Amino acid sequence: MTLFRGLSAFPITPTDAHGRVDTGALDHLLERLQTAGVDSIGLLGSTGGYMYLTREERRRAIAAAARSVGGRTPLIVGVGALRTDEAENLARDAASEGADALLLAPVSYTPLSEEEAYQHFAAVAAATDLPLCVYNNPGTTHFTFSDALLRRLASVPNIRAVKMPLPKDMDFKAELGRLRQDTPDEFAVGYSGDRGAADALLAGADAWYSVVGGLLPEPALRLVRAAQAGDVAEVRRIDRHCQPLWELFKEFGSIRVMYAAANILSLSEAVPPRPILPLTDANCVRVTAALEALSGLMRP
């Protein structure tokens, strides 16, 4: 399956102070991604603030995105929720509003066992006919998928991919080798964690689920296409330009930095959902400098 391959760009979801999605601002961000030619759009991911939105606002965002995309770019929609039945309903909403695929994280308050996570994912995968990507995000969910659990989930109908965090030892080749053992050939393994994208792609990852790509698709695409062409020198050159932004992501979290960047670039006036606070003016100056480091990689 080509859906979970290449650059999947994850934009913010602009809202007002009451959590109502600004569909006009969202449309503007999505149009930039389509014009650039990203391989897929990841709507309502972590940077998209899915857990801060009501079911009604999530549905409204999907409907607006589907109208904007118009089938030109595959739309992968996050459907994570605390309860299994809620996640099933969100999956059905996404399917009915025009999503092409689903992204599911094991959101929980009470820590989950592996069997609980398996049953949760199997139920949500069965709620629609859409292909589903497992979202392994232990930094947020505090649940870590074992290799055995991922291999087990890869055999569930409709579960077609996994979005992995960066490995602690950054040994992508070893991890990819383990994950691809006893899983279907079409099961795609991609990575989030933008600072490790260059190494992941060069090691043979199927996809980069990119935060920066959701706002600045051109440099992200250039890095992906260089990796796909085997141009190691170009990948490293682009990654060096991105380092100031990677450092800010590490220090402040990518959602804060992306909202600041969207404001600086006059792409949105939205601020992060409370209780997340915007970056200070002093730190926004640093974001501006990081954007300037990328300016040569973007279209005029």
Secondary structure, DSSP 8 states (H G I E B T S, - for coil): --TTSEEEE-----B-TTS-B-HHHHHHHHHHHHHHT-SEEEETSTTTTGGGS-HHHHHHHHHHHHHHHTTSS-EEEE---SSHHHHHHHHHHHHHHT-SEEEE----SS---HHHHHHHHHHHHHTSSS-EEEE--HHHH-----HHHHHHHTTSTTEEEEEE---TT--HHHHHHHHTTTS-TT-EEEE--GGGHHHHHHTT-SEEEESGGGT-HHHHHHHHHHHHTT-HHHHHHHHHHHHHHHHHHHHH-HHHHHHHHHHHTTS------TTS----HHHHHHHHHHHHHHGGGS--
